[in-house]
Structures are given as C-alpha cells and as structure tokens.
Amino acid sequence: MTLPNKILSVLQGNRALSSRELAEHLDASWSTVKRHLVVLLEAGKVGREKDGRTNRYRLNCAAPRAIDSATTLEAMGVPDPVRLRYRELLNEAINAVVRERSGADQVVAGLELSVEEKPQFETLLRQELDILALHNCARYRLTMKQVKAWIEAGRPF
C-alpha cells in the first residue's frame, strides 16, 4: 500500500490528526508525510482544520478511498529532465570523484559529451556533489563509509 493510501486509511476513523501524529503512526518521516498531505489536500482527498497552532487533517468524506497513480506520481515530484538524461553518467562521475578522488574538471573532460553538454553536466555534477551526504549516498551507489571519508577529507572536487 502506498503512503498516501496509508494516510487515508489512518484518517478513515474520522479522527483528525496532525502531520506529526500521522508520521509517528505510519513510522515515516514528518517531511514525507507533510509532502503527501499537501498533494492529498490539493486533490481534495483530505481536509485541514486549525487547532490552535496545529493543523489537523481529516478524511474528506466525498473523496474516493483509493489514491490513483497520478496522485502518487504527483506526490513524488517531477524528475529534472537534465538529471534524468545524465543519470548513469552522473553516478559514474560522482563515484570517480568520491572513490578515486578525481577532480570534477578531470572527470568531465574525460566524458564523451559534446562541447555544449559539458558545462551543463559539470554544473549538475557540482550541484549533486554539494548535496551529497550520508543520508543520500545510496542514490549514487556509494557506501556511507566512502562518503564519510570523502566529507572528512573536505569534499575535494
């Protein structure tokens, strides 16, 4: 069952819950639950009511119970087409920088990209290296140990 459907299932008991209470109940991060709640609100699946400084969410009785795949995809966000296009090449480049300690300039120069593509790719590579941390290292097929060592070395790129 998808997280949006789990949220609806929990709210089906007609009890209004805060996003934090939902996150605890579903054993999910608050930010992920909050992101899905925004989509569910926009889709008209849930309603929101103020309780002091807290927003409480309640199932919208008029909404169908199940969430369709379009709503789920919307909650996931639209992938960056440039990042999507270079996904595998980006993984290889990040691995070369982190594992082999190659410089970003050196890695980009060695890629089979057109002259027009290289600056765009290098910008993307540097952005991804800036946000690389222990919590997202699996995205690049890196271990936490590898990323930690790279970060402790001062993030050389």
The 8 nearest C-alpha neighbors of each residue, nearest first, counted from 0:
[[1, 4, 5, 2, 3, 8, 65, 66],
 [2, 0, 4, 3, 5, 71, 66, 6],
 [1, 3, 5, 4, 6, 0, 35, 32],
 [4, 2, 6, 5, 1, 35, 7, 66],
 [5, 3, 7, 1, 6, 2, 66, 8],
 [4, 6, 2, 8, 7, 3, 9, 1],
 [7, 5, 3, 9, 4, 8, 2, 10],
 [8, 6, 10, 4, 5, 9, 11, 3],
 [7, 9, 5, 11, 6, 10, 4, 12],
 [10, 8, 6, 11, 7, 5, 12, 21],
 [11, 9, 7, 12, 58, 8, 57, 13],
 [10, 12, 8, 13, 9, 7, 58, 14],
 [11, 13, 10, 14, 9, 8, 58, 15],
 [14, 12, 11, 10, 15, 57, 58, 9],
 [13, 15, 12, 10, 16, 57, 11, 58],
 [16, 14, 57, 56, 55, 13, 10, 17],
 [17, 15, 55, 56, 20, 14, 21, 18],
 [16, 18, 55, 20, 19, 54, 56, 21],
 [17, 19, 21, 20, 33, 22, 32, 16],
 [20, 18, 22, 17, 21, 29, 23, 16],
 [21, 19, 17, 23, 22, 18, 16, 24],
 [22, 20, 24, 18, 19, 23, 25, 17],
 [23, 21, 27, 19, 29, 25, 20, 24],
 [24, 22, 26, 20, 21, 25, 19, 27],
 [23, 25, 21, 22, 26, 20, 27, 9],
 [26, 24, 22, 27, 23, 21, 5, 6],
 [27, 25, 23, 24, 22, 28, 21, 29],
 [28, 26, 22, 25, 29, 23, 32, 31],
 [27, 29, 31, 30, 22, 32, 26, 23],
 [28, 30, 22, 32, 31, 19, 33, 27],
 [31, 29, 33, 28, 32, 34, 22, 27],
 [32, 30, 34, 28, 33, 29, 35, 27],
 [31, 33, 29, 35, 34, 30, 22, 36],
 [32, 34, 36, 30, 31, 35, 29, 18],
 [35, 33, 31, 37, 36, 32, 30, 38],
 [34, 36, 38, 32, 37, 33, 74, 39],
 [35, 37, 39, 33, 38, 34, 40, 32],
 [38, 36, 40, 34, 35, 39, 41, 33],
 [37, 39, 41, 35, 40, 36, 74, 42],
 [38, 40, 36, 42, 44, 37, 41, 45],
 [41, 39, 37, 43, 45, 38, 42, 44],
 [40, 42, 38, 43, 39, 37, 44, 45],
 [43, 41, 39, 40, 44, 38, 70, 45],
 [44, 42, 40, 41, 45, 39, 62, 59],
 [43, 45, 62, 39, 59, 42, 40, 58],
 [46, 44, 58, 59, 40, 57, 43, 39],
 [47, 45, 57, 59, 56, 40, 58, 48],
 [46, 48, 56, 55, 57, 54, 45, 49],
 [47, 49, 55, 54, 56, 50, 46, 57],
 [50, 48, 54, 53, 51, 55, 52, 47],
 [49, 51, 53, 52, 54, 48, 55, 17],
 [50, 52, 53, 49, 54, 48, 55, 17],
 [53, 51, 50, 54, 49, 55, 48, 17],
 [54, 52, 50, 51, 49, 55, 17, 48],
 [55, 53, 49, 48, 17, 50, 47, 56],
 [56, 54, 17, 16, 48, 15, 47, 49],
 [55, 57, 47, 15, 16, 46, 17, 48],
 [56, 58, 15, 46, 45, 10, 59, 47],
 [59, 57, 45, 10, 60, 11, 46, 44],
 [58, 60, 45, 44, 62, 61, 46, 57],
 [59, 61, 62, 58, 63, 44, 45, 64],
 [60, 62, 59, 63, 44, 43, 58, 64],
 [63, 61, 44, 59, 60, 64, 43, 45],
 [64, 62, 65, 61, 44, 66, 60, 59],
 [63, 65, 62, 66, 7, 4, 8, 44],
 [66, 64, 63, 4, 67, 7, 3, 62],
 [67, 65, 4, 70, 68, 64, 3, 71],
 [66, 68, 69, 70, 65, 71, 72, 4],
 [67, 69, 71, 70, 72, 66, 73, 65],
 [70, 68, 72, 71, 67, 73, 66, 74],
 [71, 69, 73, 68, 72, 67, 74, 66],
 [70, 72, 68, 74, 73, 69, 75, 67],
 [73, 71, 75, 69, 74, 70, 68, 76],
 [72, 74, 70, 76, 75, 71, 69, 77],
 [75, 73, 71, 72, 76, 35, 38, 70],
 [74, 76, 72, 73, 71, 77, 35, 78],
 [77, 75, 73, 74, 78, 72, 71, 79],
 [76, 78, 79, 75, 73, 72, 80, 74],
 [79, 77, 80, 76, 83, 82, 75, 81],
 [78, 80, 82, 81, 83, 77, 84, 76],
 [81, 79, 83, 82, 84, 78, 77, 85],
 [82, 80, 84, 83, 79, 85, 123, 120],
 [83, 81, 79, 85, 84, 80, 86, 123],
 [82, 84, 80, 86, 81, 85, 79, 78],
 [85, 83, 81, 82, 86, 80, 87, 79],
 [84, 86, 88, 82, 83, 89, 87, 81],
 [85, 87, 83, 89, 88, 82, 84, 90],
 [88, 86, 90, 89, 85, 91, 84, 83],
 [87, 89, 91, 85, 90, 86, 92, 110],
 [88, 90, 92, 86, 87, 91, 85, 93],
 [89, 91, 87, 139, 93, 88, 92, 94],
 [92, 90, 88, 94, 89, 93, 95, 87],
 [91, 93, 89, 95, 94, 90, 88, 106],
 [94, 92, 96, 90, 95, 91, 89, 97],
 [93, 95, 91, 97, 92, 96, 98, 90],
 [96, 94, 99, 92, 93, 98, 97, 101],
 [97, 95, 100, 101, 93, 94, 99, 98],
 [96, 98, 94, 100, 95, 99, 149, 93],
 [99, 97, 94, 95, 100, 96, 145, 149],
 [98, 100, 95, 101, 96, 97, 94, 102],
 [101, 99, 96, 97, 98, 95, 102, 155],
 [102, 100, 96, 99, 95, 103, 106, 105],
 [101, 103, 156, 105, 104, 96, 106, 100],
 [102, 104, 106, 156, 105, 107, 96, 101],
 [105, 103, 107, 102, 106, 108, 121, 156],
 [104, 106, 102, 108, 103, 107, 109, 101],
 [105, 107, 103, 109, 108, 104, 92, 102],
 [108, 106, 104, 110, 109, 105, 103, 121],
 [107, 109, 105, 106, 110, 104, 117, 111],
 [108, 110, 106, 107, 105, 111, 112, 104],
 [111, 109, 107, 112, 108, 106, 117, 88],
 [110, 112, 109, 113, 108, 107, 117, 114],
 [113, 111, 110, 116, 117, 114, 115, 107],
 [112, 114, 116, 115, 117, 111, 110, 118],
 [113, 115, 116, 117, 112, 118, 111, 119],
 [116, 114, 113, 117, 118, 119, 112, 120],
 [117, 115, 113, 119, 114, 118, 112, 120],
 [116, 118, 120, 119, 114, 115, 112, 121],
 [119, 117, 121, 120, 116, 122, 115, 114],
 [120, 118, 122, 116, 117, 121, 123, 115],
 [119, 121, 123, 117, 122, 118, 124, 116],
 [122, 120, 124, 118, 123, 119, 117, 125],
 [123, 121, 125, 119, 120, 124, 118, 126],
 [122, 124, 120, 126, 121, 125, 127, 119],
 [125, 123, 121, 127, 122, 126, 120, 128],
 [124, 126, 128, 122, 127, 123, 129, 121],
 [127, 125, 123, 129, 124, 128, 122, 130],
 [126, 128, 124, 130, 129, 125, 131, 123],
 [127, 129, 131, 125, 130, 126, 124, 93],
 [130, 128, 126, 127, 131, 125, 154, 132],
 [131, 129, 127, 128, 132, 126, 135, 125],
 [130, 132, 128, 129, 127, 135, 136, 133],
 [133, 131, 134, 135, 136, 130, 146, 147],
 [132, 134, 136, 143, 135, 146, 147, 131],
 [133, 135, 132, 136, 137, 131, 143, 138],
 [136, 134, 137, 133, 132, 138, 131, 139],
 [135, 137, 141, 138, 133, 139, 134, 132],
 [138, 136, 140, 139, 141, 135, 142, 134],
 [139, 137, 136, 140, 135, 141, 90, 134],
 [138, 140, 90, 137, 141, 136, 93, 94],
 [141, 139, 137, 138, 136, 142, 90, 94],
 [142, 140, 136, 137, 139, 145, 143, 146],
 [141, 143, 145, 144, 136, 146, 137, 140],
 [142, 144, 146, 133, 145, 147, 136, 141],
 [143, 145, 147, 142, 146, 148, 141, 133],
 [146, 144, 142, 148, 143, 147, 149, 141],
 [145, 147, 149, 143, 148, 144, 150, 133],
 [146, 148, 150, 144, 149, 145, 143, 151],
 [147, 149, 151, 145, 146, 150, 152, 144],
 [150, 148, 146, 152, 147, 151, 154, 97],
 [149, 151, 154, 147, 153, 152, 148, 146],
 [150, 152, 148, 153, 149, 147, 154, 146],
 [153, 151, 149, 150, 154, 148, 155, 147],
 [152, 154, 150, 151, 155, 149, 148, 156],
 [155, 153, 150, 149, 152, 156, 151, 128],
 [156, 154, 153, 152, 100, 149, 102, 96],
 [155, 102, 103, 154, 96, 101, 100, 128]]
